[in-house]
Amino acid sequence: MKDLDLKLMRKSAKKLIGTIDFSTFRKSSCRAKSPIKTMKLVKIKSTKDKIEIEFRSQSFLQQQVRSMVGCLKYVGEKKWTLKKFINVMESKKRELCAPPAPSQGLYLTRVIY
């Protein structure tokens, strides 16, 4: 596992909380009526051999979580600054997004109706 700057990743993750237009993180084939979603929680924790990122929201866009993780990884690797992360997020342009994280290791842990 590469050394990631978790402190910087957590700062960036805080920018994802709230009611936001998540167009940057939306797959082009996504059929959701609106890219505006309300993220209630983003939590990043690490153990000695893995990093867990938890997202809580009423709903998600197609590939949103994988795309957000890819961008947070870029921040953690210091390929992006916090400012670059915010600029990409606010651009609403999918082509500026970091490559999405692979689907391996991605789990839906709970659905509440």
Secondary structure, 3 states (H helix, E strand, C coil): CCCCCHHHHHHHHHCCCEEEECHHHCCCCCCCCCCEEEEEEEEEEECCCCEEEEEEECCCCCCHHHHHHHHHHHHHCCCCCHHHHHHHHHHCCHHHCCCCCCCCCCCCCCCCC
